[in-house]
Amino acid sequence: ALDPRIHANKHHEEQGRSADNLRRMLAGSNICETHVNDKVQDAYVMRCMPHIHGAAKKLVKEAYEVIVDEMHSVSDNPEIFAEGENDGVALMSGNFDGSFVGAHADMISMACAIIGKVVERGTDRMVNRNVNDGLPAFLVSNPGLNSGFMIPQYTAAGLMNEIKHLAIPATIDSIPTCAGQEDPVSMSYNAARRACQAVRKLDYVIAIEIMVALQAIDMLPEKQSPVTARLHDQVRQQVAYAKEDRFFQPDIEALFQMVRSGELVNTAEAQL
């Protein structure tokens, strides 16, 4: 599903680059080599990963460009233009309107929901004994006695529910103010605040998937790729293998900080 010929047939630069990232990260993986012909097709969560990553990246890229343009703009009202040495003209304007920023802040929240659904589904596939290709239920010894990583998946599901609600666009709403003088209101402040919340929650969803993936990878006999092995070793310095149930919040928080800071991305990019 990552074959470059496939992605050349789609004219989306972000999709092609996402597929290239995944190919390079998985290069040299004995896991991939061992299981290459196990199934006719993988589930969408794996097969469509470049497409979904690419679509979200496109939204974030456009939001970045628009918000930076806004930061370099004038949003005053009125705006004063000098006509002569000692005078000027005041023009009433609508440059305060936040629709550009608000709409693209809503897009950031949408991108979080789009990526988050892939991340959470990946987490579920690893803990779900019906689809995890022979790994123990909830990735723990004595499942039933131990809950293992069932509860972290609950947490990811709960966070995703919140992210989906945050992704409902704020800027499509308008409640007039100022006796109807200010009638279409952009609600961009709410959009920006919700985008910040969505990004933070997504970082936690990603942290949970990494924690679960560490457990799953350590249960496999095959070797992972050099890039993911480097990331594995880096994270294992702070998050230990779970032989039985324990309080996972400190592990999730440690991983959240590593995701939030960009530390793991920097390590991966240095390897690549």
VENDA-V569877 format. One record per helix or strand of 2 or more residues. SS is the DSSP state (hx for helix, st for strand). FROM is the first residue (numbers start at 0). TO is the last residue. If there is no record, write none. Layout:
ss=SS from=FROM to=TO
ss=SS from=FROM to=TO
This chain:
ss=hx from=3 to=7
ss=hx from=12 to=25
ss=hx from=29 to=33
ss=hx from=43 to=46
ss=hx from=48 to=70
ss=st from=78 to=81
ss=st from=87 to=90
ss=hx from=98 to=126
ss=hx from=136 to=138
ss=hx from=149 to=165
ss=hx from=177 to=179
ss=hx from=187 to=216
ss=hx from=225 to=235
ss=hx from=248 to=260
ss=hx from=262 to=270
